[in-house]
Amino acid sequence: MRPHATSNRIRRHTANRDPEVALGGRTQIAAAPPPIPNPPPRPLGDLSRASAEQIVGLVVERFADVSRSTLADYKHGMRRLLELLAEQPGQTWQQRWEAAGLNQPGQTVADLAGNDPRWRSRLIRAAGIAFCTRLICPSTAALQATNPPHYTDRFLQVAQDRLLEEFRTRLRAHPVSAEGRRDALSQLCRALTVFGVDLASLTPGGLVQWANDHPGSGIAAAWPLLHDMGRIPAWAPRTLQDARIRGRWSIEELVDRQRLRNRAVRDLLVDYVRRRSPELDYATMENLVRSLAGHFWKIVEQVNPDQADLRLSEETVQAWKQRLLVRRDGQPRQHIDAPFLAVRAFYLDLQTWSAAEPERWARWVAPCPIRDADLRWFHIRRRRLRERMANRTRERQPLLAILSQHVNDNWQGLRVLLAAAQQTPAGERFVVDGVTWQRTASKATQRRPELLGSEPVRVTNTHTGELVRLSYAEDSAFWQWAVVETLRLAGLRREELVELTHLSVR
């Protein structure tokens, strides 16, 4: 299995904790946009209140190396964009951009040009120049909707950022595909654009935020390089995947997930669970908190918001028990004994502990709301629960061999197809199991055939026209097979599987 930095392993890195590390026994880089530095990055100076002609002149000066026709498009497009923004209220170009609604989803700067395709193209290019010169700070939606052509190259040309150039140099030697390198650099430039920072001000939390907002993007490939450059603290995990692992929640966090109103009862539950935690494993402790905070006191607060202590009236007790019979999704609760037993133990423990520590627990002693009649048929309900669990196992057991065979056949078939495709030049056809495939390549590889070996393998089914990203498909099929076989042969639970490491295997 691939090594994962689980909560136990990550904890070794937290001798010098950082504000971005969530406390309470688990280590995770908290997702948060980086603070904008003062002053913000301004590669061409402060243009927020500059005149349109001054901005156009600086753009012409900075992009003098492009062709005459491209420079004319930049010039005319920028002038037209600023003329349209000048019609909006605001003191700065950013305020006018936002007043025009261009930072909102569903809005695009190209719509300002109407149906004229030439002006739509010019405005898109002009918006890209406005973004990379930091004249405008777009939202994620605005940048995606605009999607300026060659934005990464333009951003690097304007930024003149020493750290960004160092990152670019390191990226060339990074062992990922050419497409992965392009995506990592593109995503990093776009993140800097949206956050309004330079690379020196980009925080690990900002990278995690970008990864959360753009799942599947290539920003993960940038993380180890930034770690090596010292832009990510040494205590942080080496990969973005490990940095996003939540690990175990603290007792306070488990209780606070229920958002209880009564702070005193919330603190009591935290103290009670902490007192019992040495004898509980994490899963049992999590279930105990769910029973007491979620299935008991949260419902009590909904029934009687003014309830201040554990001494419940009969009306409140009956209303709580009635609500407990129905889950949040409206389905009947099959097993109500776990909350009942947890609440009864809670009340009885407080009574017992109050004799030895009255100053701490005596004020919370109250009659237990769980009567003997509530647990009268406990053993029968427990037997029915085990029967349902065993029945589900019997129903699914015959399908396990079919599932195992399916994931194995799927992986082996893709392995054979990938091996055949890797031996086939781009554009050529080959046959596997009676199906004709054609090796395809990106436009960049078509211009530079030497890149074929470094980019992911793509093939097209000549019968159906389906494009298959074979490298990704084979990798995904392998991990599907690995997960199914590990669960089948080792009998692990899901939460044990995700924390499995090489040491666990040994």
C-alpha positions as CSV (number, residue, x, y, z in Angstrom):
1,M,0.0,0.0,0.0
2,R,1.1,3.6,-0.5
3,P,2.5,5.1,2.8
4,H,0.2,7.6,4.4
5,A,1.2,10.0,7.2
6,T,-1.5,9.0,9.7
7,S,-2.3,10.9,12.8
8,N,0.2,9.0,14.8
9,R,3.0,9.6,12.3
10,I,2.2,13.2,11.8
11,R,2.2,13.9,15.5
12,R,6.0,13.6,15.5
13,H,6.2,16.8,13.4
14,T,4.3,19.0,15.8
15,A,7.0,19.8,18.4
16,N,6.9,23.4,17.2
17,R,3.2,23.9,16.4
18,D,2.1,26.5,13.9
19,P,-1.2,28.4,14.0
20,E,-2.2,26.7,10.8
21,V,-2.0,23.3,12.5
22,A,-5.3,22.3,14.1
23,L,-4.8,21.4,17.8
24,G,-6.3,18.6,19.8
25,G,-4.4,15.5,18.9
26,R,-4.6,15.7,15.1
27,T,-2.4,17.4,12.6
28,Q,-3.9,19.0,9.5
29,I,-3.1,22.1,7.5
30,A,-6.2,24.2,7.9
31,A,-7.6,25.4,4.6
32,A,-7.6,29.2,4.5
33,P,-6.9,31.9,1.9
34,P,-3.5,33.5,2.5
35,P,-3.5,37.1,3.9
36,I,-2.9,39.7,1.3
37,P,0.5,41.4,2.0
38,N,0.7,45.1,2.5
39,P,1.5,46.4,-0.1
40,P,0.1,43.7,-2.5
41,P,2.2,42.6,-5.5
42,R,2.2,45.2,-8.2
43,P,4.7,44.2,-11.0
44,L,3.8,47.4,-13.0
45,G,3.2,49.6,-10.0
46,D,0.0,50.8,-8.4
47,L,-2.5,51.0,-11.3
48,S,-5.7,50.9,-9.2
49,R,-6.5,54.6,-10.0
50,A,-4.3,55.1,-13.1
51,S,-5.8,56.4,-16.3
52,A,-6.7,54.1,-19.2
53,E,-4.1,55.6,-21.5
54,Q,-1.4,55.1,-18.8
55,I,-2.3,51.5,-18.4
56,V,-2.4,50.9,-22.1
57,G,1.0,52.4,-22.5
58,L,2.5,50.2,-19.8
59,V,0.9,47.1,-21.4
60,V,2.4,48.0,-24.8
61,E,5.8,48.5,-23.2
62,R,5.8,45.2,-21.3
63,F,4.6,43.1,-24.2
64,A,6.7,44.7,-26.9
65,D,8.2,41.3,-27.8
66,V,5.0,39.9,-29.3
67,S,3.9,40.2,-32.9
68,R,2.5,43.4,-34.2
69,S,-1.0,42.0,-34.7
70,T,-1.0,40.5,-31.2
71,L,0.2,43.7,-29.6
72,A,-2.6,45.6,-31.5
73,D,-5.2,43.2,-30.1
74,Y,-3.8,43.8,-26.6
75,K,-3.8,47.5,-27.0
76,H,-7.3,47.8,-28.5
77,G,-8.8,45.1,-26.2
78,M,-7.4,46.8,-23.0
79,R,-8.6,50.2,-24.1
80,R,-12.1,48.9,-24.8
81,L,-12.2,46.9,-21.5
82,L,-11.2,50.0,-19.5
83,E,-13.8,52.1,-21.3
84,L,-16.5,49.6,-20.4
85,L,-15.4,49.4,-16.8
86,A,-15.2,53.2,-16.5
87,E,-19.0,53.3,-17.0
88,Q,-19.4,51.4,-13.7
89,P,-19.4,53.1,-10.2
90,G,-16.3,52.9,-8.1
91,Q,-13.0,54.6,-7.4
92,T,-10.7,51.8,-8.5
93,W,-10.7,49.5,-11.4
94,Q,-11.2,46.6,-9.0
95,Q,-14.3,48.2,-7.6
96,R,-15.7,48.9,-11.1
97,W,-15.0,45.3,-12.1
98,E,-17.0,44.0,-9.2
99,A,-19.7,46.5,-9.7
100,A,-20.1,45.2,-13.2
101,G,-20.8,41.7,-11.7
102,L,-17.8,40.1,-13.4
103,N,-16.6,38.4,-10.3
104,Q,-19.9,36.6,-10.0
105,P,-20.6,33.1,-11.3
106,G,-22.3,33.1,-14.7
107,Q,-20.8,36.4,-15.8
108,T,-17.9,36.7,-18.2
109,V,-16.1,39.6,-19.7
110,A,-16.7,38.3,-23.2
111,D,-20.4,39.1,-22.8
112,L,-19.5,42.8,-22.9
113,A,-18.6,42.4,-26.5
114,G,-22.0,41.1,-27.6
115,N,-21.9,38.8,-30.6
116,D,-18.8,40.1,-32.2
117,P,-16.3,37.2,-32.0
118,R,-13.3,39.4,-32.7
119,W,-14.0,41.8,-29.8
120,R,-14.9,38.8,-27.5
121,S,-11.4,37.5,-28.2
122,R,-9.8,40.9,-27.5
123,L,-11.7,41.4,-24.3
124,I,-10.7,37.9,-23.0
125,R,-7.0,38.6,-23.8
126,A,-7.3,42.1,-22.2
127,A,-8.8,40.6,-19.1
128,G,-5.9,38.1,-18.9
129,I,-3.5,41.0,-19.1
130,A,-5.4,42.8,-16.3
131,F,-5.2,39.7,-14.1
132,C,-1.5,39.1,-14.5
133,T,-0.6,42.8,-14.1
134,R,-2.7,42.7,-10.8
135,L,-4.9,45.5,-12.1
136,I,-7.8,43.2,-11.4
137,C,-8.0,40.4,-8.8
138,P,-10.6,38.0,-10.2
139,S,-12.6,35.4,-8.3
140,T,-12.1,31.7,-9.1
141,A,-15.3,31.8,-11.1
142,A,-14.2,34.8,-13.1
143,L,-10.8,33.3,-13.9
144,Q,-12.4,30.0,-15.0
145,A,-15.0,31.8,-17.1
146,T,-12.5,34.0,-18.8
147,N,-9.8,31.4,-19.3
148,P,-7.3,33.7,-21.1
149,P,-5.1,31.9,-23.6
150,H,-1.4,31.4,-22.7
151,Y,-2.1,32.8,-19.2
152,T,0.7,31.0,-17.5
153,D,3.3,32.4,-19.9
154,R,1.9,35.9,-19.6
155,F,1.8,35.7,-15.8
156,L,5.4,34.6,-15.6
157,Q,6.5,37.3,-18.0
158,V,4.9,40.0,-16.0
159,A,5.5,38.8,-12.5
160,Q,9.3,38.6,-12.7
161,D,9.2,36.6,-9.4
162,R,12.5,35.2,-8.4
163,L,10.9,32.4,-6.3
164,L,8.5,31.5,-9.1
165,E,11.4,31.2,-11.5
166,E,13.2,28.9,-9.0
167,F,10.1,26.8,-8.8
168,R,9.9,26.6,-12.5
169,T,13.5,25.4,-12.7
170,R,12.9,22.8,-10.1
171,L,9.7,21.7,-11.8
172,R,11.6,20.8,-15.0
173,A,13.5,18.1,-13.1
174,H,10.5,16.9,-11.1
175,P,9.6,13.2,-12.0
176,V,6.1,13.8,-13.4
177,S,4.8,13.9,-16.9
178,A,5.1,17.0,-19.1
179,E,1.3,17.5,-18.8
180,G,1.7,17.2,-15.0
181,R,4.4,19.9,-15.0
182,R,2.3,22.2,-17.1
183,D,-0.7,21.7,-14.9
184,A,1.2,22.3,-11.7
185,L,2.7,25.6,-12.9
186,S,-0.6,26.7,-14.4
187,Q,-2.5,26.0,-11.2
188,L,0.1,27.7,-9.1
189,C,-0.1,30.9,-11.2
190,R,-3.9,30.8,-11.1
191,A,-3.8,30.4,-7.3
192,L,-1.5,33.4,-6.9
193,T,-3.8,35.4,-9.2
194,V,-7.0,34.6,-7.3
195,F,-5.5,35.1,-3.9
196,G,-3.8,38.3,-4.9
197,V,-0.4,37.3,-3.5
198,D,3.1,36.4,-4.8
199,L,4.8,33.1,-4.1
200,A,6.6,34.5,-1.0
201,S,3.2,35.2,0.6
202,L,1.5,31.9,-0.4
203,T,0.8,29.8,2.7
204,P,0.3,26.1,3.1
205,G,-3.3,26.7,4.1
206,G,-3.8,28.6,0.8
207,L,-2.6,25.6,-1.2
208,V,-4.9,23.3,0.7
209,Q,-7.8,25.8,0.1
210,W,-7.0,25.8,-3.6
211,A,-6.8,22.0,-3.7
212,N,-10.2,21.8,-1.9
213,D,-11.8,24.2,-4.4
214,H,-10.2,22.5,-7.4
215,P,-10.2,18.7,-6.8
216,G,-8.1,16.9,-9.3
217,S,-6.0,19.9,-10.2
218,G,-2.2,19.6,-10.5
219,I,-1.4,21.7,-7.4
220,A,-0.5,18.5,-5.6
221,A,2.7,18.2,-7.8
222,A,3.7,21.7,-6.6
223,W,3.6,20.8,-2.9
224,P,6.9,18.8,-2.6
225,L,8.8,21.4,-4.6
226,L,7.6,24.2,-2.4
227,H,8.5,22.1,0.6
228,D,12.0,21.7,-0.7
229,M,12.2,25.5,-1.3
230,G,11.3,26.2,2.3
231,R,7.9,27.8,1.3
232,I,6.2,25.1,3.4
233,P,7.4,24.6,7.0
234,A,9.6,21.6,7.7
235,W,7.1,20.2,10.2
236,A,4.4,20.0,7.5
237,P,3.9,16.6,5.7
238,R,5.9,16.0,2.5
239,T,2.8,15.7,0.3
240,L,-0.4,17.5,-0.1
241,Q,-2.4,14.3,0.4
242,D,-0.9,13.8,3.8
243,A,-1.4,17.4,4.8
244,R,-5.1,17.1,4.2
245,I,-5.5,14.0,6.4
246,R,-7.6,15.0,9.3
247,G,-6.5,12.3,11.7
248,R,-8.4,11.9,15.0
249,W,-10.6,14.6,16.4
250,S,-10.1,15.8,19.9
251,I,-12.9,15.3,22.5
252,E,-13.7,19.1,22.3
253,E,-14.1,18.9,18.5
254,L,-16.2,15.7,18.7
255,V,-18.6,17.5,21.1
256,D,-18.6,20.8,19.3
257,R,-19.7,19.1,16.1
258,Q,-23.2,19.0,17.6
259,R,-23.2,22.8,18.2
260,L,-24.8,22.6,21.7
261,R,-26.3,25.8,23.1
262,N,-25.7,25.2,26.8
263,R,-22.0,25.8,27.4
264,A,-22.1,24.4,30.9
265,V,-23.5,21.0,29.7
266,R,-21.0,21.1,26.8
267,D,-18.1,21.4,29.2
268,L,-19.6,18.7,31.4
269,L,-19.8,16.3,28.5
270,V,-16.2,17.1,27.5
271,D,-15.0,16.4,31.1
272,Y,-17.1,13.2,31.4
273,V,-15.7,11.7,28.1
274,R,-12.2,12.7,29.0
275,R,-12.6,11.0,32.4
276,R,-13.7,7.8,30.6
277,S,-11.3,8.1,27.6
278,P,-8.4,6.0,29.1
279,E,-10.5,2.9,29.0
280,L,-12.0,3.5,25.5
281,D,-10.7,3.1,22.0
282,Y,-11.3,6.0,19.6
283,A,-14.2,4.5,17.8
284,T,-16.0,3.7,21.1
285,M,-15.3,7.2,22.3
286,E,-16.7,8.7,19.1
287,N,-19.9,6.7,19.5
288,L,-20.2,7.7,23.1
289,V,-20.0,11.4,22.2
290,R,-22.5,10.9,19.4
291,S,-24.9,9.2,21.8
292,L,-24.6,11.8,24.6
293,A,-24.2,15.0,22.6
294,G,-26.1,14.2,19.4
295,H,-28.7,11.6,20.3
296,F,-29.4,13.0,23.8
297,W,-28.6,16.6,24.7
298,K,-29.0,18.0,21.2
299,I,-32.5,16.6,21.0
300,V,-33.2,17.8,24.6
301,E,-32.3,21.4,23.5
302,Q,-34.6,21.1,20.5
303,V,-37.4,20.0,22.7
304,N,-36.8,22.5,25.5
305,P,-34.3,25.2,24.6
306,D,-34.4,26.6,28.2
307,Q,-33.2,23.4,29.8
308,A,-30.3,24.4,32.1
309,D,-29.3,21.1,33.9
310,L,-29.7,17.4,33.7
311,R,-32.9,17.3,35.8
312,L,-35.5,16.7,33.0
313,S,-39.2,16.9,33.3
314,E,-41.4,13.9,32.4
315,E,-42.7,15.8,29.3
316,T,-39.1,16.5,28.1
317,V,-38.1,12.9,28.7
318,Q,-41.0,11.5,26.7
319,A,-40.5,14.0,23.9
320,W,-36.8,13.1,23.7
321,K,-37.6,9.4,23.5
322,Q,-40.2,9.9,20.7
323,R,-37.8,12.0,18.6
324,L,-35.0,9.4,19.2
325,L,-37.2,6.8,17.4
326,V,-36.8,8.6,14.1
327,R,-33.5,9.4,12.4
328,R,-32.7,12.7,10.7
329,D,-33.5,11.2,7.3
330,G,-37.0,10.2,8.5
331,Q,-36.2,6.5,8.7
332,P,-37.0,4.6,11.9
333,R,-34.0,4.1,14.2
334,Q,-33.3,0.4,14.4
335,H,-31.1,0.4,17.5
336,I,-32.1,2.8,20.3
337,D,-30.4,0.8,23.0
338,A,-26.9,2.4,22.5
339,P,-28.1,6.0,23.3
340,F,-30.2,4.6,26.2
341,L,-27.3,2.7,27.7
342,A,-24.9,5.6,27.2
343,V,-27.3,8.1,28.9
344,R,-28.0,5.7,31.8
345,A,-24.3,5.1,32.4
346,F,-23.8,8.9,32.2
347,Y,-26.2,9.6,35.0
348,L,-25.1,6.7,37.2
349,D,-21.4,7.6,36.8
350,L,-22.1,11.2,37.9
351,Q,-23.9,9.9,41.0
352,T,-21.0,7.6,41.8
353,W,-18.3,10.2,41.1
354,S,-20.1,12.8,43.2
355,A,-19.4,10.8,46.3
356,A,-15.7,11.1,45.9
357,E,-15.5,14.5,44.2
358,P,-18.7,16.5,45.2
359,E,-17.2,19.8,44.3
360,R,-16.9,18.7,40.6
361,W,-19.8,16.4,39.9
362,A,-22.5,16.9,42.7
363,R,-24.3,19.8,41.0
364,W,-25.1,17.6,38.0
365,V,-26.6,14.7,39.9
366,A,-30.2,14.1,38.8
367,P,-32.7,11.3,38.4
368,C,-31.9,9.1,35.4
369,P,-34.4,9.5,32.5
370,I,-33.9,5.8,31.5
371,R,-36.3,3.5,33.2
372,D,-36.1,-0.2,33.6
373,A,-39.0,-0.6,31.1
374,D,-37.0,1.2,28.4
375,L,-34.4,-1.7,28.4
376,R,-36.8,-4.5,29.1
377,W,-36.5,-6.0,25.6
378,F,-32.9,-5.1,25.2
379,H,-31.6,-8.7,24.7
380,I,-34.3,-9.4,22.1
381,R,-33.5,-6.2,20.2
382,R,-29.8,-7.0,20.4
383,R,-30.5,-10.5,19.0
384,R,-32.5,-9.1,16.2
385,L,-29.7,-6.6,15.4
386,R,-27.2,-9.5,15.1
387,E,-29.6,-11.4,12.9
388,R,-29.9,-8.4,10.5
389,M,-26.1,-8.0,10.4
390,A,-25.7,-11.7,9.7
391,N,-28.4,-11.7,7.0
392,R,-26.6,-8.8,5.2
393,T,-23.4,-10.8,5.3
394,R,-25.1,-13.9,3.9
395,E,-26.7,-11.9,1.1
396,R,-23.4,-10.3,0.1
397,Q,-21.0,-13.1,0.6
398,P,-21.7,-14.8,-2.7
399,L,-21.0,-11.5,-4.5
400,L,-17.6,-11.1,-3.0
401,A,-15.9,-13.6,-5.3
402,I,-17.6,-11.9,-8.3
403,L,-16.4,-8.5,-7.1
404,S,-12.9,-9.8,-6.6
405,Q,-12.8,-11.4,-10.0
406,H,-14.2,-8.2,-11.7
407,V,-11.6,-5.8,-10.2
408,N,-8.8,-8.3,-11.1
409,D,-10.0,-8.8,-14.7
410,N,-10.5,-5.1,-15.1
411,W,-6.9,-4.3,-13.9
412,Q,-5.3,-7.1,-15.9
413,G,-7.1,-6.0,-19.1
414,L,-6.0,-2.4,-18.7
415,R,-2.4,-3.6,-18.0
416,V,-2.3,-5.5,-21.2
417,L,-3.9,-2.6,-23.1
418,L,-1.4,-0.1,-21.6
419,A,1.6,-2.3,-22.4
420,A,0.5,-2.6,-26.0
421,A,-0.2,1.2,-26.3
422,Q,3.2,2.1,-24.9
423,Q,4.8,0.1,-27.8
424,T,2.7,1.9,-30.4
425,P,3.8,5.2,-32.0
426,A,1.3,8.1,-31.9
427,G,-1.3,7.9,-34.5
428,E,-0.8,4.2,-35.2
429,R,-3.4,1.5,-34.6
430,F,-3.2,-1.8,-32.7
431,V,-5.5,-4.6,-31.8
432,V,-6.1,-6.1,-28.3
433,D,-8.7,-8.9,-27.7
434,G,-10.3,-8.2,-31.1
435,V,-10.8,-4.4,-30.4
436,T,-8.9,-1.9,-32.6
437,W,-7.4,1.0,-30.7
438,Q,-5.4,4.1,-31.9
439,R,-2.7,5.8,-29.9
440,T,-3.4,9.5,-29.6
441,A,-1.3,12.4,-28.3
442,S,-1.8,16.0,-27.2
443,K,-1.1,18.9,-29.5
444,A,2.2,19.7,-27.8
445,T,3.4,16.1,-28.4
446,Q,2.3,16.3,-32.0
447,R,4.6,19.3,-32.4
448,R,7.4,17.6,-30.3
449,P,7.2,13.8,-30.7
450,E,10.0,13.4,-28.1
451,L,7.5,14.2,-25.4
452,L,5.5,11.1,-26.1
453,G,7.2,9.0,-23.5
454,S,6.7,11.6,-20.7
455,E,2.9,12.2,-21.1
456,P,0.1,10.0,-20.0
457,V,-1.0,7.3,-22.5
458,R,-4.2,8.0,-24.4
459,V,-6.0,5.7,-26.8
460,T,-9.2,5.9,-28.8
461,N,-11.5,3.0,-29.5
462,T,-11.9,3.1,-33.3
463,H,-15.3,1.4,-33.1
464,T,-17.0,3.7,-30.5
465,G,-14.8,6.8,-30.7
466,E,-14.3,6.7,-26.9
467,L,-11.2,8.4,-25.7
468,V,-9.5,6.5,-22.8
469,R,-6.9,8.1,-20.6
470,L,-5.2,4.8,-20.2
471,S,-2.5,5.7,-17.7
472,Y,-5.0,7.1,-15.2
473,A,-7.5,4.3,-15.9
474,E,-4.9,1.6,-15.2
475,D,-3.7,3.3,-12.0
476,S,-7.2,3.6,-10.7
477,A,-8.0,0.0,-11.6
478,F,-4.9,-1.1,-9.7
479,W,-5.9,0.7,-6.5
480,Q,-9.5,-0.6,-6.8
481,W,-8.0,-4.1,-6.9
482,A,-5.6,-3.4,-4.0
483,V,-8.3,-2.0,-1.8
484,V,-10.8,-4.9,-2.5
485,E,-8.2,-7.6,-2.0
486,T,-6.8,-6.0,1.2
487,L,-10.2,-5.7,2.7
488,R,-11.1,-9.3,1.6
489,L,-7.9,-11.0,2.8
490,A,-7.1,-9.0,5.9
491,G,-10.6,-8.3,7.2
492,L,-9.8,-4.7,7.9
493,R,-12.4,-2.0,8.6
494,R,-12.5,1.1,6.4
495,E,-11.0,3.3,9.0
496,E,-8.1,0.8,9.5
497,L,-7.5,0.6,5.8
498,V,-7.0,4.4,5.3
499,E,-4.3,4.4,8.1
500,L,-2.5,1.4,6.8
501,T,1.3,1.9,6.5
502,H,4.2,-0.2,5.5
503,L,4.9,-0.8,9.2
504,S,1.3,-2.1,9.7
505,V,1.9,-4.6,6.9
506,R,5.1,-5.9,8.5
